[in-house]
Structures are given as C-alpha cells and as structure tokens.
Amino acid sequence: MSGFKKTFGLNVLVVVLFIADRLLKKFFYENPNFVWDFLFAKKLLSFNYAQNYGIAFSFFNHLESNLWARLILILITFVCIVFLVNFLISYYWRQKFLYIAGLSLIIAGAFSNLLDRVHYGFVVDYIDVSFFTIFNLADAMITGGIILILFKELITKKVVTNI
C-alpha cells in the first residue's frame, strides 16, 4: 500500500482542521463582539475574539507597534515551516506515521497562524480558557503535533532501553 493511501485519513483530518481554523478566525475577526460562554456560568471556557501580536501563550504580545518584530516573526515562522516540510518528506518516505501526523499538524497550524500574521498583522485567537490562556485551533494543532512526536520519542526510547 502506498504512503498516500496509508495517510489519506490523516491528510483529510489535517485539511478539515485547517479549514475549520481559517473559517473560525474569519468569523471572529468579522464579529469581534461575539462572545459565547460555555461550560458553566463562571465562564470556564468561552469563545471570543482576541488579537495576539506575540507568540505562543501571548508571550511578547506587546510587540503590536513594532513592525520589525512582526516581520521577524513572519520570517522565523516561514523558515521553520520550510524545515518542518523537509522533515515531513523524510518521514513520509520512511513511513513513520506518528512523525508524519505530528509534523502535518504542526505545519498546518503554523501555516494558518502565518497567514494571519501576513494578512492581519497578528494572530486571531478565539478559544478562551479562563484559568489558562486564549488560543485558536491552529495552536491546538501545533500542540497536538508536538505531543504526538514526543509520545513517539518516548515509546522509541522505552523500546530501545528494554532490549
């Protein structure tokens, strides 16, 4: 069975998540006053619009007025995506499914956030966990991809040490 057939479901899932993130970002950007409180009256989880000029978990969010910093973030993200695509191709030919899944999620999430930075000058966030942070589906894809790769690494290390 070819690599594409083995990863078809994964490819579909990644594309669906990417499109869902783009549509949600567009919705919240066009409806910035929309708020949907979810999970209890204490607003444990809500969906609302936020602009993130920084990086993960809103680190360096104060960079909104610094054009050079935003351009550097765009350049760094683009370079990282290029490197990740090279790793993805390498793992694809070796048929390493968990690496392919993880890298696919990371690349799709990073690309979606890159499109925001280029188009809006910031990343649109919309999932607000009151005790944690505000993020978007692309961030969740990146995090999920990292977790898959770490999980695969931990499994590999455990198998190797038990031999």
C-alpha positions in Angstrom: 0.0 0.0 0.0 1.4 3.4 -0.9 2.2 6.1 1.6 -0.6 8.3 0.4 -3.2 5.6 0.9 -1.9 4.9 4.4 -2.1 8.6 5.3 -5.3 9.5 3.4 -7.4 9.8 6.6 -4.7 11.9 8.3 -4.5 14.2 5.3 -8.2 14.7 5.3 -8.3 15.4 9.0 -5.5 17.9 8.8 -7.2 19.7 5.9 -10.5 19.8 7.7 -8.9 21.2 10.9 -7.0 23.8 8.8 -10.2 24.9 7.0 -12.1 25.0 10.3 -9.5 27.2 11.9 -9.5 29.6 8.9 -13.3 29.8 9.0 -13.4 30.4 12.7 -10.7 33.0 12.5 -12.6 34.8 9.8 -15.8 34.6 11.8 -14.3 36.1 14.9 -12.4 38.7 13.0 -15.5 39.9 11.3 -17.6 39.6 14.5 -15.2 40.9 17.2 -18.0 41.5 19.8 -19.3 37.9 19.6 -18.9 36.1 22.8 -20.1 32.6 23.7 -19.7 31.5 27.2 -19.5 27.7 27.6 -19.2 25.3 30.5 -21.0 26.8 33.5 -21.8 30.4 34.4 -18.3 31.0 35.7 -17.0 31.3 32.1 -14.6 28.4 32.4 -14.5 28.3 28.7 -15.6 30.9 26.3 -15.2 31.8 22.6 -14.3 35.4 21.9 -12.1 37.5 19.7 -8.5 38.4 20.7 -5.5 39.7 18.8 -2.2 38.1 19.5 0.8 40.0 18.3 3.3 37.8 20.1 4.0 34.1 20.1 2.6 31.1 22.0 0.7 31.9 25.1 0.8 35.6 24.2 4.5 35.9 25.1 5.8 39.2 23.6 2.3 40.4 22.9 3.5 43.9 23.5 5.1 43.8 20.0 2.0 45.2 18.3 3.6 48.6 17.5 6.9 47.1 16.4 6.8 46.4 12.6 10.3 44.9 12.6 9.4 42.4 15.3 6.3 41.3 13.4 8.4 40.9 10.2 10.9 38.8 12.1 8.2 36.6 13.5 6.8 36.1 10.0 10.3 35.2 8.7 11.1 32.8 11.5 7.7 31.1 11.1 8.3 30.7 7.4 11.8 29.3 7.8 10.5 26.8 10.5 7.7 25.7 8.1 10.3 25.0 5.4 12.5 23.0 7.7 9.4 21.0 9.0 8.3 20.3 5.5 11.7 18.8 4.8 11.4 16.6 7.9 7.9 15.6 6.8 9.1 14.5 3.4 11.9 12.5 5.0 9.5 10.7 7.4 6.9 10.2 4.7 9.3 8.2 2.6 10.3 6.1 5.7 6.6 5.7 6.5 6.9 6.9 10.1 3.1 7.5 10.7 3.3 9.3 14.1 6.0 11.6 12.9 4.0 12.3 9.8 0.9 13.0 11.8 2.7 15.3 14.3 4.6 17.2 11.6 1.4 17.6 9.5 -0.5 19.1 12.4 2.4 21.4 13.3 2.9 22.6 9.7 -0.9 23.2 9.1 -1.2 25.1 12.4 1.9 27.2 11.8 0.8 28.0 8.3 -2.6 29.1 9.4 -1.1 31.4 12.0 1.4 32.6 9.4 -1.4 33.6 7.1 -2.9 35.6 10.0 0.3 37.5 10.6 0.7 38.3 6.9 -3.0 39.2 6.4 -3.9 41.0 9.7 -0.5 41.7 11.3 -1.5 39.5 14.3 -2.9 36.0 15.0 -6.6 35.8 15.7 -7.3 33.8 18.9 -10.8 32.8 19.9 -10.8 29.9 22.5 -10.6 31.4 26.0 -9.8 29.1 28.9 -10.3 31.5 31.8 -7.6 29.9 34.1 -5.0 29.4 31.3 -4.8 31.4 28.1 -6.6 32.3 24.9 -5.6 30.4 21.8 -7.0 29.0 18.5 -7.4 25.7 16.7 -4.1 26.2 14.9 -2.4 26.5 18.3 -4.1 23.3 19.4 -2.9 21.6 16.2 0.6 22.6 16.9 0.5 21.4 20.5 -1.2 18.2 19.4 1.6 17.6 16.8 4.3 18.2 19.4 2.6 15.8 21.8 2.4 13.1 19.1 6.1 13.4 18.3 7.1 13.4 22.0 4.9 10.4 22.5 6.6 8.6 19.7 10.0 9.5 21.0 9.1 8.3 24.5 7.9 5.0 23.0 11.0 4.6 20.9 13.3 5.3 23.9 11.4 2.8 26.1 11.6 0.1 23.5 15.3 0.7 22.9 16.2 0.6 26.6 14.2 -2.6 27.2 16.0 -4.6 24.5 
